[in-house]
Amino acid sequence: MIPFNILGKVFSTFGHFIYPKSVREALCAFLEPLEKDAKVLDVGAGTGLLCEFAHECRDDLVYVALDPYEGMLKYAKDFVETTIGTAEDLPFEKSSFDVLMMGEALHHFKDVDLALSEVVRVLKPEGKLFIYDFDKSTFRGKSICKGEKLLGEPGNFFDPKVLKEKLQGYGFQVETQNHAWRYTLCATLHKS
Ligand SMILES: C[S@@+](CC[C@H](N)C(=O)[O-])C[C@H]1O[C@@H](n2cnc3c(N)ncnc32)[C@H](O)[C@@H]1O
């Protein structure tokens, strides 16, 4: 297992290197139509890096970061509210958030389907989901997947086409964008 609880300093210092400019631009384009004070939950937030990038283009939204480890969350910026928890058991009421986002986090979740059912529960109807992760259909993505499994991580990496189909099964309308060996996915939830 990767010892995230003692890696907060490393992620807060070097984490931004895993976010290419095109991914940050995709995030800002995704956030652009949101209304002021929309509530955004960063799941598997680590040190809250995705919230920081989001805040650079939308400083009028409300940011909440969730992660299992205080050792990561303690590095989050002051504008971010932090909560300890896991994606598989989100400690929030149903329909609490306008937006959920996950940056390089989905592949660490032990039970992706349980996590996605929690995503659907806490998102408002017509809520939005943003995912950034490594593309398993590429050589580099596949290699990272193998490496993480050797470290004892779940290694739940996806080919974005496969993840798109999975999310459609949960009621999302989905668009994906390739960024070389990485991808972003933007989705809207249609639930009654
Ligand atoms: C590679 S880090 C990415 C952190 C952050 N999103 C970023 O982009 O810098 C993966 C994060 O997922 C978290 N994580 C691992 N298992 C999790 C789970 N079951 N639910 C939520 N977060 C989890 C880890 O603690 C870690 O902070």
The ligand as an SDF file (V2000), in Angstrom:
LIG
                    3D

 27 29  0  0  0  0  0  0  0  0999 V2000
   -2.5670   10.0000   -5.9030 C   0  0  0  0  0  0  0  0  0  0  0  0
   -3.4220   10.7690   -4.5890 S   0  0  0  0  0  0  0  0  0  0  0  0
   -4.2340   12.1100   -5.4140 C   0  0  0  0  0  0  0  0  0  0  0  0
   -4.5750   13.1990   -4.4550 C   0  0  0  0  0  0  0  0  0  0  0  0
   -5.1740   14.4490   -5.0820 C   0  0  0  0  0  0  0  0  0  0  0  0
   -6.4660   14.2020   -5.6720 N   0  0  0  0  0  0  0  0  0  0  0  0
   -4.2280   15.0660   -6.0850 C   0  0  0  0  0  0  0  0  0  0  0  0
   -4.5790   15.1250   -7.2570 O   0  0  0  0  0  0  0  0  0  0  0  0
   -3.1390   15.4930   -5.6890 O   0  0  0  0  0  0  0  0  0  0  0  0
   -4.7480    9.6280   -4.2850 C   0  0  0  0  0  0  0  0  0  0  0  0
   -5.5660    9.9750   -3.0590 C   0  0  0  0  0  0  0  0  0  0  0  0
   -6.6550    9.0510   -2.9300 O   0  0  0  0  0  0  0  0  0  0  0  0
   -6.8640    8.8120   -1.5620 C   0  0  0  0  0  0  0  0  0  0  0  0
   -7.6300    7.5660   -1.3650 N   0  0  0  0  0  0  0  0  0  0  0  0
   -7.1690    6.3030   -1.3030 C   0  0  0  0  0  0  0  0  0  0  0  0
   -8.1740    5.4440   -1.0990 N   0  0  0  0  0  0  0  0  0  0  0  0
   -9.3080    6.1870   -1.0360 C   0  0  0  0  0  0  0  0  0  0  0  0
  -10.6970    5.8850   -0.8430 C   0  0  0  0  0  0  0  0  0  0  0  0
  -11.1230    4.6260   -0.6990 N   0  0  0  0  0  0  0  0  0  0  0  0
  -11.5730    6.8960   -0.8170 N   0  0  0  0  0  0  0  0  0  0  0  0
  -11.1590    8.1860   -0.9920 C   0  0  0  0  0  0  0  0  0  0  0  0
   -9.8700    8.5210   -1.1830 N   0  0  0  0  0  0  0  0  0  0  0  0
   -8.9560    7.5470   -1.2120 C   0  0  0  0  0  0  0  0  0  0  0  0
   -5.4710    8.7730   -0.9740 C   0  0  0  0  0  0  0  0  0  0  0  0
   -5.4560    8.9680    0.4130 O   0  0  0  0  0  0  0  0  0  0  0  0
   -4.7840    9.8810   -1.7480 C   0  0  0  0  0  0  0  0  0  0  0  0
   -4.8370   11.1120   -1.0710 O   0  0  0  0  0  0  0  0  0  0  0  0
  1  2  1  0
  2  3  1  0
  2 10  1  0
  3  4  1  0
  4  5  1  0
  5  6  1  0
  5  7  1  0
  7  8  2  0
  7  9  1  0
 10 11  1  0
 11 12  1  0
 11 26  1  0
 12 13  1  0
 13 14  1  0
 13 24  1  0
 14 15  1  0
 14 23  1  0
 15 16  2  0
 16 17  1  0
 17 18  1  0
 17 23  2  0
 18 19  1  0
 18 20  2  0
 20 21  1  0
 21 22  2  0
 22 23  1  0
 24 25  1  0
 24 26  1  0
 26 27  1  0
M  CHG  2   2   1   9  -1
M  END
$$$$
